[in-house]
Amino acid sequence: MSTIVLTPRVPLVLVDAAILSSYPLGKPRAQLKRLRDLGDAGRVPADVARGILDLHNALTSLGVDFRVTDCARSIAQQAAARKKYEAWLAAGKPSPKSNHFNDQTMKAAFVAEPGYSMHNARRAIDANTETAVFPNTPANRQLDRMWEVAQPIGWRPIIKAPSEGVSESWHYDFMGDWLPYYERSGDYKTAAMCMCLDIGEAFYGRDDVRMLQAQLQRAGYNCGAVDGFPGAKLSGALAAAGYHHSERDYTKLFSHPTAKGVIWSPS
């Protein structure tokens, strides 16, 4: 475990007081807790907070009961959830309705490894699909309508097609200025790690070099793998960004504009 203290590029803020959680489950809106009051679950980067509020406003204006089941999640919480998911896999994926399923020790839905989840990066929400119902819309078009509203705001569904009832149909990511890196690389796991580093999460080892690599990738410069090991590609990317190859102060890249038109290759 790394002991390096990283300087986060983006500050965390509380989501707007209008955003409601799904808890207590099954209660009417008037009895729900605000997301920002659920411990650390409502602290996100400022652009994400704006994105959640924009989504809330857009949905409520259409008569949709928008509630957030899950948002920001700590590494420790992710590790605990992952342990339950792995216990479910080890038990042979029993149906949650069967006697072989223990909801205290198992979780029958995919959980990413700790440090590689957009929830850890505080750039994901799970929407309550049971309450997010569009009036005068057929049941098989509900998710289509959600995508039509959410995607222009910047929320990306994690599943590939709007299919009601599919696992993770409730999950949406807000990648912000990390989206170009994800689209270039197609590497969701590394993108999530970079976004965790972006908020100062030191967890992976060699985190100061990883942060430098991540910020170069965000700015559009290919420095190779975000693995904490400096090499020729890192030196070349620093030079392309206007820094000396020996300069390793990643905070100088915080204000570096996202590069436009940079030819990027993962090779």
Backbone hydrogen bonds in HBPLUS format (Angstrom, degrees):
<---DONOR---> <-ACCEPTOR-->    atom                        ^
c    i                          cat <-CA-CA->   ^        H-A-AA   ^      H-
h    n   atom  resd res      DA  || num        DHA   H-A  angle D-A-AA Bond
n    s   type  num  typ     dist DA aas  dist angle  dist       angle   num
A0009-ARG N   A0198-ASP O   2.90 MM 189  5.51 146.4  2.01 145.2 155.5     1
A0013-VAL N   A0044-VAL O   2.72 MM  31  5.48 167.1  1.74 154.1 152.7     2
A0044-VAL N   A0013-VAL O   2.84 MM  31  5.48 155.1  1.91 161.0 156.9     3
A0015-VAL N   A0042-GLY O   2.88 MM  27  5.55 143.5  2.01 154.6 166.2     4
A0019-ILE N   A0016-ASP O   3.08 MM   3  5.83 165.2  2.10 121.9 126.0     5
A0035-LEU N   A0019-ILE O   3.01 MM  16  5.90 168.1  2.03 140.9 144.8     6
A0068-VAL N   A0020-LEU O   2.98 MM  48  6.34 166.8  2.00 148.9 152.4     7
A0021-SER N   A0033-LYS O   2.93 MM  12  5.79 173.3  1.94 163.1 163.8     8
A0033-LYS N   A0023-TYR O   2.78 MM  10  5.94 165.1  1.81 169.6 164.7     9
A0027-LYS N   A0024-PRO O   3.25 MM   3  5.90 153.4  2.33 140.6 139.6    10
A0031-GLN N   A0028-PRO O   2.93 MM   3  5.67 159.0  1.98 125.4 131.6    11
A0032-LEU N   A0029-ARG O   3.11 MM   3  5.27 165.4  2.13 111.2 115.9    12
A0037-ASP N   A0034-ARG O   3.01 MM   3  5.37 152.8  2.09 109.0 117.6    13
A0038-LEU N   A0035-LEU O   3.11 MM   3  5.54 169.4  2.12 118.0 120.4    14
A0041-ALA N   A0038-LEU O   3.08 MM   3  5.64 159.2  2.12 140.3 139.5    15
A0043-ARG N   A0040-ASP O   3.33 MM   3  5.72 161.8  2.36 122.0 119.3    16
A0072-ALA N   A0041-ALA O   3.13 MM  31  4.56 151.8  2.21 144.7 136.2    17
A0048-VAL N   A0045-PRO O   2.99 MM   3  5.32 125.5  2.29 106.3 120.6    18
A0049-ALA N   A0045-PRO O   3.00 MM   4  6.37 156.9  2.05 155.3 162.7    19
A0050-ARG N   A0046-ALA O   3.04 MM   4  6.34 155.7  2.10 148.5 154.3    20
A0051-GLY N   A0047-ASP O   2.97 MM   4  6.14 150.1  2.06 135.5 144.3    21
A0052-ILE N   A0048-VAL O   2.81 MM   4  6.13 152.9  1.88 156.0 162.3    22
A0053-LEU N   A0049-ALA O   3.09 MM   4  6.31 161.5  2.13 145.1 150.0    23
A0054-ASP N   A0050-ARG O   2.84 MM   4  6.06 158.3  1.89 150.5 157.0    24
A0055-LEU N   A0051-GLY O   2.97 MM   4  6.13 154.7  2.04 141.6 148.5    25
A0056-HIS N   A0052-ILE O   2.85 MM   4  6.07 161.6  1.89 149.8 155.4    26
A0057-ASN N   A0053-LEU O   2.86 MM   4  6.07 166.4  1.88 153.7 156.8    27
A0058-ALA N   A0054-ASP O   2.95 MM   4  6.10 161.0  1.98 146.1 151.6    28
A0059-LEU N   A0055-LEU O   2.93 MM   4  6.07 165.5  1.95 155.1 158.7    29
A0060-THR N   A0056-HIS O   2.90 MM   4  5.96 169.9  1.91 155.5 159.0    30
A0061-SER N   A0057-ASN O   3.06 MM   4  6.01 147.7  2.17 138.8 147.0    31
A0062-LEU N   A0059-LEU O   2.92 MM   3  5.20 144.4  2.05 104.2 115.4    32
A0064-VAL N   A0059-LEU O   3.04 MM   5  5.23 164.8  2.06 139.2 136.8    33
A0063-GLY N   A0060-THR O   3.02 MM   3  4.95 162.3  2.05 104.4 108.3    34
A0128-ASN N   A0067-ARG O   2.94 MM  61  5.48 163.4  1.97 157.3 155.5    35
A0069-THR N   A0126-ASP O   2.75 MM  57  5.36 145.6  1.86 158.0 167.7    36
A0126-ASP N   A0070-ASP O   2.81 MM  56  4.97 150.4  1.90 147.6 147.4    37
A0073-ARG N   A0119-HIS O   3.11 MM  46  5.27 150.4  2.20 125.2 121.1    38
A0078-GLN N   A0074-SER O   2.92 MM   4  6.17 153.7  1.99 147.1 154.8    39
A0079-ALA N   A0075-ILE O   2.88 MM   4  6.13 154.0  1.94 148.7 155.7    40
A0080-ALA N   A0076-ALA O   3.04 MM   4  6.31 154.0  2.11 146.4 152.9    41
A0081-ALA N   A0077-GLN O   2.99 MM   4  6.22 159.5  2.03 147.6 153.1    42
A0082-ARG N   A0078-GLN O   2.80 MM   4  5.97 156.7  1.85 150.2 157.3    43
A0083-LYS N   A0079-ALA O   3.01 MM   4  6.17 148.8  2.11 140.7 148.5    44
A0084-LYS N   A0080-ALA O   3.26 MM   4  6.59 150.2  2.35 141.8 148.6    45
A0085-TYR N   A0081-ALA O   3.01 MM   4  6.33 153.9  2.08 147.3 155.0    46
A0086-GLU N   A0082-ARG O   2.88 MM   4  6.13 160.5  1.91 153.2 157.9    47
A0087-ALA N   A0083-LYS O   2.99 MM   4  6.17 144.7  2.11 139.2 148.9    48
A0088-TRP N   A0084-LYS O   3.01 MM   4  6.30 147.7  2.12 142.8 151.0    49
A0107-LYS N   A0084-LYS O   3.21 MM  23  5.06 136.9  2.40 105.4  98.1    50
A0089-LEU N   A0085-TYR O   3.00 MM   4  6.37 154.4  2.07 147.4 154.4    51
A0090-ALA N   A0086-GLU O   2.89 MM   4  6.08 161.0  1.92 146.4 151.6    52
A0091-ALA N   A0087-ALA O   3.05 MM   4  6.19 135.7  2.26 136.0 146.9    53
A0093-LYS N   A0088-TRP O   2.94 MM   5  5.27 155.8  2.00 154.4 152.4    54
A0092-GLY N   A0089-LEU O   2.97 MM   3  5.27 159.9  2.02 110.7 116.0    55
A0098-SER N   A0095-SER O   2.88 MM   3  5.25 166.7  1.90 117.8 122.2    56
A0101-PHE N   A0098-SER O   3.36 MM   3  5.69 166.6  2.38 108.2 111.3    57
A0105-THR N   A0102-ASN O   3.14 MM   3  5.62 144.2  2.27 111.7 120.5    58
A0106-MET N   A0102-ASN O   2.81 MM   4  5.62 134.0  2.03 158.2 172.8    59
A0116-TYR N   A0113-GLU O   3.06 MM   3  5.60 154.1  2.13 144.5 143.5    60
A0120-ASN N   A0117-SER O   3.02 MM   3  5.22 124.2  2.34  99.5 112.7    61
A0121-ALA N   A0117-SER O   3.19 MM   4  6.61 144.4  2.33 139.5 149.7    62
A0123-ARG N   A0118-MET O   2.87 MM   5  5.28 173.0  1.87 160.8 159.7    63
A0122-ARG N   A0119-HIS O   3.01 MM   3  4.80 149.4  2.11  95.2 104.6    64
A0174-PHE N   A0123-ARG O   2.79 MM  51  5.19 162.3  1.82 148.3 150.4    65
A0125-ILE N   A0172-TYR O   2.96 MM  47  5.51 154.2  2.02 154.2 162.5    66
A0172-TYR N   A0125-ILE O   2.96 MM  47  5.51 158.7  2.01 162.4 167.9    67
A0127-ALA N   A0170-TRP O   2.88 MM  43  5.11 159.5  1.92 144.3 142.7    68
A0132-ALA N   A0128-ASN O   3.08 MM   4  6.15 147.3  2.19 148.5 158.6    69
A0133-VAL N   A0131-THR O   2.77 MM   2  5.55 129.9  2.02 113.0  96.9    70
A0141-ARG N   A0138-PRO O   2.94 MM   3  5.31 161.5  1.97 116.5 120.3    71
A0145-ARG N   A0141-ARG O   3.04 MM   4  6.28 157.5  2.09 151.2 156.3    72
A0146-MET N   A0142-GLN O   3.04 MM   4  6.38 153.4  2.11 145.6 153.4    73
A0147-TRP N   A0143-LEU O   2.96 MM   4  6.20 160.3  2.00 151.0 155.3    74
A0148-GLU N   A0144-ASP O   2.98 MM   4  6.24 152.8  2.05 145.3 153.2    75
A0149-VAL N   A0145-ARG O   3.08 MM   4  6.35 141.6  2.23 144.7 153.8    76
A0149-VAL N   A0146-MET O   3.20 MM   3  5.25 128.3  2.49  95.1 108.0    77
A0150-ALA N   A0146-MET O   2.78 MM   4  5.92 169.4  1.79 157.7 161.4    78
A0151-GLN N   A0147-TRP O   3.00 MM   4  5.59 167.3  2.02 143.0 147.1    79
A0153-ILE N   A0150-ALA O   3.11 MM   3  5.44 136.2  2.31 107.2 119.3    80
A0155-TRP N   A0150-ALA O   3.15 MM   5  5.26 160.0  2.19 140.8 134.6    81
A0154-GLY N   A0151-GLN O   3.00 MM   3  5.16 143.9  2.14 104.6 115.4    82
A0156-ARG N   A0173-ASP O   2.72 MM  17  5.02 167.0  1.74 149.6 153.1    83
A0173-ASP N   A0156-ARG O   2.85 MM  17  5.02 162.7  1.88 137.3 140.7    84
A0158-ILE N   A0171-HIS O   3.30 MM  13  5.97 150.2  2.39 146.9 143.6    85
A0163-SER N   A0161-ALA O   2.81 MM   2  5.78 121.4  2.16 117.5 100.7    86
A0166-VAL N   A0163-SER O   3.31 MM   3  5.93 164.3  2.34 135.5 136.1    87
A0169-SER N   A0166-VAL O   3.01 MM   3  5.50 142.9  2.16 142.7 139.6    88
A0171-HIS N   A0168-GLU O   3.08 MM   3  5.24 167.3  2.09 110.8 114.9    89
A0178-TRP N   A0175-MET O   2.98 MM   3  5.29 160.9  2.02 135.2 136.9    90
A0179-LEU N   A0176-GLY O   3.19 MM   3  5.79 168.1  2.21 117.6 121.2    91
A0182-TYR N   A0178-TRP O   3.17 MM   4  6.52 164.1  2.19 157.0 161.5    92
A0183-GLU N   A0179-LEU O   2.88 MM   4  6.11 163.5  1.91 161.5 166.1    93
A0184-ARG N   A0180-PRO O   2.93 MM   4  6.08 148.4  2.03 144.7 152.9    94
A0185-SER N   A0181-TYR O   2.91 MM   4  6.04 169.2  1.92 157.0 159.8    95
A0186-GLY N   A0182-TYR O   2.66 MM   4  5.27 155.5  1.72 144.6 152.8    96
A0191-ALA N   A0187-ASP O   2.97 MM   4  6.08 156.6  2.03 149.6 157.2    97
A0192-ALA N   A0188-TYR O   2.91 MM   4  6.12 156.8  1.96 150.7 156.0    98
A0193-MET N   A0189-LYS O   3.09 MM   4  6.40 154.1  2.16 143.5 150.6    99
A0194-CYS N   A0190-THR O   2.87 MM   4  6.16 160.4  1.91 153.3 158.2   100
A0195-MET N   A0191-ALA O   3.00 MM   4  6.26 154.2  2.07 147.6 154.4   101
A0196-CYS N   A0192-ALA O   2.94 MM   4  6.22 140.9  2.09 142.9 154.0   102
A0196-CYS N   A0193-MET O   3.08 MM   3  4.99 122.4  2.42  93.0 108.0   103
A0197-LEU N   A0193-MET O   2.90 MM   4  6.25 160.5  1.94 155.2 160.0   104
A0198-ASP N   A0194-CYS O   2.93 MM   4  6.14 144.1  2.07 139.9 150.5   105
A0199-ILE N   A0196-CYS O   3.15 MM   3  5.55 145.7  2.28 106.9 115.6   106
A0201-GLU N   A0196-CYS O   3.07 MM   5  5.37 158.3  2.12 142.5 138.9   107
A0200-GLY N   A0197-LEU O   2.83 MM   3  4.99 160.3  1.87 112.7 116.6   108
A0210-ARG N   A0206-ARG O   3.03 MM   4  6.30 159.5  2.07 150.4 156.9   109
A0211-MET N   A0207-ASP O   2.82 MM   4  5.90 153.5  1.89 142.2 148.6   110
A0212-LEU N   A0208-ASP O   3.16 MM   4  6.41 154.2  2.23 137.9 144.5   111
A0213-GLN N   A0209-VAL O   2.89 MM   4  6.20 162.7  1.92 153.5 158.0   112
A0214-ALA N   A0210-ARG O   2.75 MM   4  5.95 158.4  1.79 150.8 157.5   113
A0215-GLN N   A0211-MET O   2.91 MM   4  6.10 160.6  1.95 151.1 155.3   114
A0216-LEU N   A0212-LEU O   3.08 MM   4  6.31 151.8  2.16 146.6 154.1   115
A0217-GLN N   A0213-GLN O   2.99 MM   4  6.25 158.1  2.04 149.3 155.3   116
A0218-ARG N   A0214-ALA O   2.87 MM   4  6.17 154.0  1.94 148.4 156.1   117
A0219-ALA N   A0215-GLN O   3.03 MM   4  6.20 149.6  2.12 139.9 147.2   118
A0220-GLY N   A0216-LEU O   3.05 MM   4  6.32 114.7  2.49 135.6 152.0   119
A0221-TYR N   A0216-LEU O   2.90 MM   5  5.29 169.5  1.91 148.3 144.8   120
A0220-GLY N   A0217-GLN O   3.04 MM   3  5.01 147.0  2.15  97.6 107.9   121
A0259-ALA N   A0219-ALA O   2.60 MM  40  5.20 152.3  1.68 124.5 133.8   122
A0235-SER N   A0231-GLY O   3.09 MM   4  6.41 164.0  2.12 154.0 158.2   123
A0236-GLY N   A0232-ALA O   2.86 MM   4  6.05 157.4  1.91 149.1 155.8   124
A0237-ALA N   A0233-LYS O   2.88 MM   4  6.05 153.4  1.96 143.6 150.6   125
A0238-LEU N   A0234-LEU O   2.93 MM   4  6.15 157.3  1.98 151.2 157.3   126
A0239-ALA N   A0235-SER O   2.98 MM   4  6.22 158.8  2.03 146.5 152.3   127
A0240-ALA N   A0236-GLY O   2.92 MM   4  6.15 155.9  1.98 144.9 151.7   128
A0241-ALA N   A0237-ALA O   2.98 MM   4  6.16 139.2  2.15 140.7 151.4   129
A0241-ALA N   A0238-LEU O   3.15 MM   3  5.06 125.3  2.47  92.2 106.3   130
A0243-TYR N   A0238-LEU O   2.73 MM   5  5.00 163.8  1.75 145.0 143.2   131
A0242-GLY N   A0239-ALA O   3.00 MM   3  5.00 153.7  2.07 100.5 108.8   132
A0247-GLU N   A0244-HIS O   2.94 MM   3  5.27 162.3  1.97 115.7 121.6   133
A0252-LYS N   A0249-ASP O   3.19 MM   3  5.97 157.1  2.24 118.6 124.0   134
A0253-LEU N   A0250-TYR O   2.93 MM   3  5.46 150.9  2.02 112.2 121.2   135
A0254-PHE N   A0251-THR O   3.11 MM   3  5.25 158.0  2.16 103.4 110.3   136
A0256-HIS N   A0253-LEU O   3.05 MM   3  4.85 152.5  2.12  98.6 107.2   137
